[in-house]
Structures are given as C-alpha cells and as structure tokens.
Amino acid sequence: MIKRTPVEFPIALQERVGFRVGLKMENLQATGSFKLRGAVRAVAALSDEERTAGVITASAGNHGCALAKAAAAAGIEAMIVVPRGTPGVKRAKIESLGGRLSIDGGNYDAAEVIARRMADETGQTFVSAYENDWVIEGNGGDLGRELVDQVPELSKVVVPVGGGGMIAGLARTLCPRGIEVFGVQPEQNCALHESLAQGRALTDYVGEPTIAEGCEGAVGQRNYEIVVEHGVGCVLASEAGIRRAVRLAHDELGTTVEASGAVALAGLLEGAVLAPLSGVMVVVLSGGNIDAELLAEILAE
C-alpha cells in the first residue's frame, strides 16, 4: 500500500541553490502525502475491540485521506472531521477512499476538539494526526530509514512542520546517526518555531491563516520534547515564498506540490536553510493534494 517514493536531484534546483540537494517525493505517495505511512502503522496496531468500534480523527485533509484508506483496507469504519477551510480536493479524496466526512470547526484545533468529543460519545478510537506513537514512527521513523537506504551520503533532512509528527520521528531515527534534521514552518502559523523560542510546547496555539493549511495548529507535547532532546532547529517561510515554491516545483521541477508540501522547499529557496557542511541535503515534498483552482491562481502570478 505504501510506495517507496523516489529521491530526485533536479539540475534546475542545484543551479538555483548552488549545491547538491535532493527532493524526497512524498507528493507521489499513495493518497498524495506522507501521512499514509503513519496511518497504516496506527491501524495495524489497533486491538480487535478498537477495530470493531472504528476510528475517528481530525485532519486538515491529508491524514484524513490516509486514515480513510488504511481503515478501508482493514475493513474498519473511519470518521474524519475536517475544518471548514479544508480544500475541496482533500474532502473529495477522503470520501472516495471510504471515509465518512464531517466538516466542522473554523480551524484544525477546533476540529480536533470536536473529533475528540465525538470519540468520547461514540467509543471510536481517536487517531491523532501527529501525536500518536505509531503515527510518529510511520511518518518520521519509516521515512527516515527509507532515506538512509536511498541516499547513503545523507547528512541533512529538511521538512515542513505542523503538529510535529514527521519531524519528531525523523529526529528520533536520524539524529543518533549523525544526520541533521531541520524544520520549516509558514511564518503565519508556526507553533513549533514559537515553542522553541519560548522554551515550552504551545499545545494550545492560534496562529494566522496560511495558504499552507496542513501546517496549521498546535504542536504536540511529546513531539516538542523529542525535537528539543535532539537539538532540532526550525525556521520560517513567507507566504509569498511558499507560493513561489509551488510554482517553481510545477514549472521547473515538473511536479505538483500543495502549499503545505512546499514549505520546506520555500525555506530553502528563501535562504533560511543553509547547505550542509558535508554530504547531501534532502528536502521533503510532503504532499501534492492541491485544488486545481488554487494551483492555476499560483501559476498565473
């Protein structure tokens, strides 16, 4: 079910940044994002009782798609609560993959409150999009081990960050091997970045709206602790920079990336991410589920 996505080294990107950098093409993953890795792990770990009850989650879209697919493959019912601003392409994909869709809440955190309340009322198992041990291990740990196998000279991995599941799993897997892990967030909505600045996990966070809606919301407490333990850094990308990264990926790199999936690339292109001292850097393009209308708007700019 999970694809071993390629790492590509586009010449156009090397020429722009002046050093060798690869792209981990998780936008080509089944369901269109890295989130399938953690969802499959989480569903496989359910008890018989939990399988019978079914699963429920809150999602900005991609985790919902992933959980819907993983649950359907296991014959389990999945309810997905998404905020009202979730792109139509993600809503449609959740339903096409067999998930029951509920649209409620003005942002991700509000949708999560609703989903957790529904779980308490129905007895369904809540599967967090970012703060679940199996999700962390799948989205970050499995991804990290795959990268080490694909790029033996790997020295630095740069990723978009929302709630922190992927970056925590990567840190736990790669940092002990001497590989640097680095995060990038949209400057409008940057819970991990602010958490590191304040020295505490902002598990209740309200940022500004961002085109990278998949990166919105609070950071998980355990994810923050893992990031701090391994000395992982985080920088910001501008809204204009994220849009430029989506456009460059399409026009020069020949691939479609959603705004959330392009955040790490934006940080690289804006100069916020520095070249590794040695070895090879890989930037994760984490998702490709973007509404056609938004993509057309960005390409026309």
C-alpha positions in Angstrom: 0.0 0.0 0.0 2.8 2.4 0.9 5.1 3.4 -2.0 8.8 3.7 -1.8 8.9 7.2 -3.2 11.9 8.4 -5.2 14.6 10.9 -4.3 15.2 13.2 -7.3 18.1 15.6 -7.9 16.8 18.2 -10.4 19.6 20.1 -12.1 17.4 23.3 -12.1 17.3 23.2 -8.3 21.0 22.6 -7.9 21.7 25.6 -10.1 19.4 27.8 -8.1 20.8 27.0 -4.7 24.4 26.3 -5.6 24.9 22.9 -4.0 23.6 19.3 -4.4 20.2 18.8 -2.9 17.6 16.0 -3.3 13.8 16.0 -3.2 12.0 13.2 -1.4 8.8 13.0 -3.5 6.2 12.2 -0.9 3.8 14.1 -3.0 3.8 11.0 -5.2 2.9 8.7 -2.2 -0.4 6.8 -2.4 -3.2 9.3 -1.2 -0.8 12.1 -2.2 1.1 12.6 1.0 3.5 11.1 3.6 0.6 10.7 6.0 -0.2 7.2 4.8 2.9 5.9 6.5 1.7 6.7 9.9 -2.0 5.8 9.3 -1.1 2.3 8.2 1.1 1.8 11.3 -1.7 3.1 13.6 -4.4 1.0 12.1 -2.2 -2.2 12.2 -1.7 -1.6 15.9 -5.4 -1.5 16.8 -6.8 -4.1 19.1 -9.8 -6.3 18.0 -12.1 -4.2 20.2 -10.8 -0.9 18.7 -11.2 -2.3 15.2 -14.9 -3.2 15.9 -15.5 0.3 17.3 -13.9 2.1 14.3 -11.6 5.1 14.2 -12.1 8.8 14.2 -9.7 11.7 13.6 -9.4 15.4 13.0 -7.4 16.4 9.9 -6.5 19.3 7.7 -7.0 16.8 4.9 -4.0 14.5 4.2 -4.2 12.5 7.5 -7.9 12.0 6.8 -7.2 10.7 3.4 -4.5 8.3 4.8 -6.6 7.0 7.6 -9.6 6.5 5.4 -7.5 4.4 3.0 -5.8 2.4 5.8 -9.1 1.8 7.6 -10.9 0.7 4.4 -8.1 -1.8 3.6 -8.6 -3.3 7.1 -12.3 -3.3 6.9 -12.7 -0.7 9.6 -15.1 2.3 9.7 -13.4 5.7 9.7 -14.9 9.1 10.6 -12.9 12.1 9.5 -13.6 15.6 11.0 -12.1 18.4 8.9 -12.3 22.2 9.4 -14.4 24.2 7.1 -11.4 25.6 5.2 -10.2 22.2 4.1 -9.6 22.2 0.3 -12.2 20.5 -1.8 -9.7 18.1 -3.4 -8.9 16.7 0.1 -12.6 16.4 1.1 -13.4 14.6 -2.1 -10.5 12.2 -1.7 -11.5 11.3 1.9 -14.9 10.3 0.7 -13.6 8.5 -2.4 -11.4 6.4 -0.1 -14.3 5.3 2.0 -14.1 7.8 4.9 -17.2 9.3 6.5 -16.7 13.1 6.3 -17.7 15.6 8.9 -17.0 19.3 8.2 -16.9 21.3 11.4 -14.7 23.9 13.1 -13.1 27.1 11.9 -9.5 25.7 12.1 -7.7 22.4 12.7 -7.6 22.7 16.5 -11.3 23.4 16.7 -11.9 20.3 14.5 -9.8 18.2 16.9 -11.8 19.3 19.9 -15.0 18.2 18.1 -13.5 14.9 17.0 -12.2 14.0 20.5 -15.7 14.8 21.9 -17.3 12.6 19.2 -14.8 9.8 20.1 -15.9 10.0 23.8 -19.5 9.8 22.8 -19.3 7.0 20.3 -16.5 4.9 21.6 -14.5 5.2 18.4 -10.7 5.2 18.7 -9.2 8.7 18.2 -6.1 8.5 16.0 -4.2 11.8 16.2 -2.7 13.2 13.1 0.6 14.0 14.8 0.8 12.9 18.4 0.4 9.1 18.3 3.4 6.8 18.7 2.6 4.8 15.7 1.9 7.8 13.5 5.2 9.4 14.7 7.1 6.1 13.9 5.5 5.7 10.5 5.5 9.3 9.3 9.0 10.0 10.5 10.8 6.8 11.5 10.0 4.7 8.4 10.5 7.7 6.2 14.0 8.3 7.8 15.1 4.7 7.4 14.0 4.8 3.7 16.0 8.0 3.1 19.2 6.5 4.7 18.8 3.5 2.4 18.2 5.6 -0.7 20.9 8.3 0.0 23.9 6.7 1.8 25.7 10.1 1.9 22.7 11.8 3.6 23.7 14.5 6.1 20.7 16.8 6.4 16.9 16.4 6.0 14.6 19.4 5.8 10.9 19.0 6.3 7.6 21.0 6.6 6.2 21.1 10.2 2.7 21.2 11.5 1.9 19.3 14.7 5.4 17.8 14.6 4.8 14.0 14.0 7.1 13.7 11.0 10.0 15.9 12.3 9.9 14.1 15.7 10.0 10.7 14.1 12.9 11.7 11.8 14.8 13.3 14.7 14.5 10.1 16.8 15.7 8.0 13.9 18.3 10.1 12.1 19.9 12.4 14.7 21.5 9.4 16.6 23.1 8.5 13.2 24.7 12.0 13.0 22.2 13.2 10.4 20.8 16.7 10.9 17.0 17.2 10.9 15.6 20.7 10.3 12.1 22.1 10.2 10.4 24.9 8.2 7.0 26.4 9.1 4.9 29.1 7.5 5.5 32.4 9.3 1.8 32.9 9.7 1.3 29.7 11.7 4.3 28.4 13.4 3.7 26.7 16.7 6.9 24.7 16.8 9.1 27.7 16.0 7.4 29.7 18.7 7.6 26.8 21.2 11.3 26.6 20.7 11.6 30.4 21.2 9.6 30.3 24.4 11.0 27.1 25.8 7.7 25.3 26.1 5.3 23.4 23.9 2.5 25.5 22.6 -0.2 22.8 22.7 -2.9 25.4 22.6 -2.0 27.8 19.8 -3.8 30.1 17.5 -1.9 31.5 14.6 -2.9 33.4 11.5 -4.4 31.8 8.4 -1.9 30.4 5.9 -2.0 29.1 2.4 -0.2 26.0 3.9 -3.3 24.9 5.8 -1.8 21.5 6.5 0.8 23.1 8.8 -1.7 24.9 10.9 -2.4 24.2 14.6 -0.6 23.5 17.8 2.5 21.3 18.3 2.3 18.0 20.2 3.9 17.9 23.7 5.8 14.7 23.0 6.9 15.9 19.6 8.2 19.1 21.1 10.2 17.1 23.7 11.7 14.8 21.0 12.7 17.9 18.9 14.3 19.6 21.9 16.1 16.4 23.0 17.8 16.1 19.6 18.6 19.7 19.1 16.4 20.1 16.0 16.1 23.6 14.6 13.2 25.3 12.9 12.9 28.4 10.6 10.1 30.2 8.8 9.0 30.6 5.2 6.9 33.5 4.0 3.5 33.2 2.3 4.9 34.6 -0.9 7.8 32.2 -0.7 5.5 29.2 -0.3 3.6 30.3 -3.4 6.8 30.7 -5.3 7.9 27.2 -4.3 4.7 25.7 -5.5 5.1 27.5 -8.8 8.8 26.6 -9.2 8.0 22.9 -8.4 5.5 22.9 -11.2 7.3 25.0 -13.8 10.9 24.0 -13.3 10.9 20.7 -11.4 8.0 19.1 -13.2 5.9 18.1 -10.2 2.7 19.2 -8.4 3.1 20.1 -4.7 0.5 21.6 -2.4 1.4 24.6 -0.4 1.9 22.7 2.9 4.1 20.2 1.0 6.2 23.1 -0.5 7.1 24.8 2.8 10.5 23.2 3.3 11.4 24.0 -0.3 10.3 27.6 0.3 12.6 27.8 3.2 15.5 26.6 1.1 14.8 29.0 -1.8 14.4 31.9 0.6 17.8 31.2 2.1 16.6 30.3 5.6 18.0 26.8 5.2 21.8 26.5 4.9 23.8 24.0 3.0 25.2 21.1 4.9 28.9 21.2 5.8 29.3 17.9 4.0 27.3 15.1 2.4 23.8 15.6 0.8 20.7 17.5 1.9 17.3 16.1 1.1 14.1 18.3 1.2 10.8 16.5 1.7 8.0 17.5 -0.6 5.4 16.2 1.8 2.1 16.4 -0.2 0.6 17.1 -3.6 -3.2 17.5 -2.9 -3.9 21.0 -4.2 -7.1 22.3 -5.6 -6.9 22.9 -9.3 -8.2 26.5 -8.9 -5.6 27.4 -6.4 -2.8 25.9 -8.5 -4.0 27.8 -11.5 -4.1 31.0 -9.5 -0.5 30.5 -8.2 0.8 29.6 -11.7 -0.7 32.8 -13.1 1.1 35.1 -10.6 
